[in-house]
Amino acid sequence: MGFGRYLARKVVVYGITFVFAVTLNWLLPRLMPGNPIEAMMSKSGGTANTALIKFYEELYGLNLPLWKQFINFWTSLFHGNLGYSMLYNTPVSGIIRHALPYDVAILLPAILLSWLVGNWLGAIAGKNKKYDRYAMPVFYFLASMPYFWFAMILVYVVGVKLGWLLYSGAYAPDLVPSFSGEFISSFLEHWILPFLSLFIVMIGSWAIGMRNMIIYELEADYVRYLEALGGSEKLMTKHAYRNAILPQVTGLALQLGMMVAGAIATEIVFNYPGIGVLIMNAALNQDYFLLQGAFLVVVVSVLAANFAIDLIYAFIDPRVRASYTEG
């Protein structure tokens, strides 16, 4: 019963956040200066006469009042219709469906592996002072780097100067996506640098957080009590790590939005065909429907991941579990 109330509160909070975020994402493109129809016609080399502009405004529903466009947007959204891209002249849902796997291929392993490796390195730094002295400056340096800045360094050094890895696109331009060995090999060659640009930067912040938490936990009363009882160092470290990892799970939820934003910037640097490149192209060409559809995917992804982490946290932290089972 208590967990049901906890779950209901989370659903309400995330539902309100979703409505607010999607509404803001719908409104912001329409506050941009310029006319999207004129931008579309200039890109296609057409003449922007009044009659043609009026025709396209009626076709895309941009001649309607904002409140009517807003209602139509939500109505279409509930029917699974994200609109029609003015830039690519194709349904937005199809464009996003093609780009989303590339985001998952980079973000999922980068987030999970950096979290695991960063926490492991941070735990070592918290226990080993000699290692801590040399590792922490590196962690601080990594954590302070913007994703796109480090991505550009990798492109210049590893891609351009050394020529070790490919740095533009997701696969060779003469290939068609398939499960063939040639395509998979090309995909992995193009995947390594974007992955490393996210993975390496993320390690720094996780390591710093875990190192500080381990030091705090090792000085806690329960560890002193275990030490007085003759507990082994391994046992004390085990209990300290289990308590130190809990804030890192919360940090994972809080950092997801920043990670997604970093992935967008990274994809633009590497011209990687994910949601980030779509957002850039949509913004440059004032493609309202593609822009709001791409932002919708980002919002839903971040909220869904945060919701899942909230539920996981409720089960791994006895204090949170007790709060809803007793209430």
PyMOL commands that set and color helices and strands:
alter all, ss='L'
color gray80, all
select helices_A, chain A and resi 2-30+36-44+50-60+66-78+92-127+129-144+147-161+181-218+221-228+233-270+275-284+288-316+318-326
alter helices_A, ss='H'
color red, helices_A
deselect
rebuild
show_as cartoon
